[in-house]
Amino acid sequence: MVSRMRQTLTVWIQRFYAQSPRQQAQPLNKLSLGIIIVIDIFILWQVFSGLSDIARWPLSPSQAYPCYSAWYAYREQTTESQPNRDFAQVRTALENASNDSLELQYRRQAQDRLGQLSPVCLDYAARRDAMVTPSSRNTLTRIKQQEQAIDSLAAANRQIRQEYDSTLLEQIAGQAPSQSINTVAAAQARQTLQANEEKIQTLKQDIQQLQQTLLQQPNSQKFIQFLQEDSAFQAVQQGYDRARFWHPTQQLILQVLFLAPLIGIAGWVQGWAWQRQFGLLALISWHLFIIFLIPLVLKIFEVLQFGAVFSVVFGLVTTLFGQLLFLVSYVYIFLIPLVGFGLIKLGQRLFFHPATQASNRYQKCRCLQCGRKIRLADPHCPHCGFHQYQDCPHCHQPTYTYLPHCKECGTPLEQSGHS
């Protein structure tokens, strides 16, 4: 079995190298070969461009659930780590507000895309948009002005502290204040620092009152209460995790659907042209067939590494062996050859079965079973022992096995297999 598989693979590779640079068994000139290579590169680039476009057609998890990341970050914060987390949400909504509402932005990015936008995220966007009013914006502007004033006073205090030693030396030396290069004289430094600190505390109290004003608005209260609903967030989180699990596989299915007609047409044209000795058409269609297969193989390996299959294997290894994640590679090392062996067996039955190769092998004087060279008159293969002939049920004369008609009387034969 292994030798047959190796022989089949060798024949396929020989056919690939035999057909790729030749037209009707004649080698191509350098100009023609260069043109073929340029066509190959251009078509391959177009194929990957189409695969990229169709992969962006379905909504990604972050596009189908656009509120998830901000909502998750909010719930991960605690009152100890972020005391003003509620105000931070209101402030972000006001600062990021534009002419288009957040709900409209969500709907626009999901327009003409495959998939459904989360209705919970639409509710999230509507509640957040409701907080954006002229009054709330004015309040936020006042808060920013107060913060800028605090920053200015804090910077002045730092400057006074840095200059204190220098002003003290000037005072000891008896230098006139008008000749000083420092901001505040040493005698006034403490009073100025204290006055600035009092102003800073007053401004901070004003900021807290303005923050409470924003948070106590009805729309802000509704939005914060919505963020704290466990059931709503769990619905978004479950949907996001499910979308992230299936998204790579969904992309692969669409990309396979994109490639399938190209591979089918190229393969059919190549076989049709080869049978009719249309050398140039057979050559170009053969190259296109190979080019269309390359990205398909790459995408399959990509999904095996990052898609649903990987998630299942990763979850299984994590459950059984904890954090020994390197075992995922072992699973793939043993699993992929088994899958490949099954695909080879399937391919052997579909494409390299002796019945489908009979006509070509008889013309080349090869064994129907193993494909090795034999003499035309040999009834049995000297390599594998396979019987090359069967009796015709009409004229009872020996005729070729697997061929559709008797070579003696021309009667159609029913192919029931041969052992």
Buried (B, 14 or more C-beta within 10 A) or exposed (E): EEEBBEBBEEEEEEEEEEBBEBBEEEEBEEEBBEEBEEBBEEBBEEBBEBBEEBBBBBBBBBBBBBBBEBBBEBBEBEEEEBEBBBBBBBBEBBEEBEEEBBBEBBBEBBEEBEBEBBEBBBBBBBBBBBBBBEEBEEBBEBBEEBEEBBEEBEEBBEEBEEBBEEBBEBBEEEEEBEEBEBBBBBEBBEEBBEEBEEBBEEBEEBBEEBBEBBBEBEBBEEBBEBBEEEEBBEBBBEBBBEBBBBBBBBBBEBBBEBBEEBBEBBBEBBBEBBEEEBBEBBBBBBBBBBBBBBBBEEBBEBBBEEBBBBBEBBEEBBEEEEEEEEBBEEBBEEEEEEEEEEEBEEBBEEEBEBBEBBEEBBEEEBBBBBBEEBEEEEEEBEEBEBBBBBEBEBEEEBBBBBBEEBEEEEEEBEEEEBE
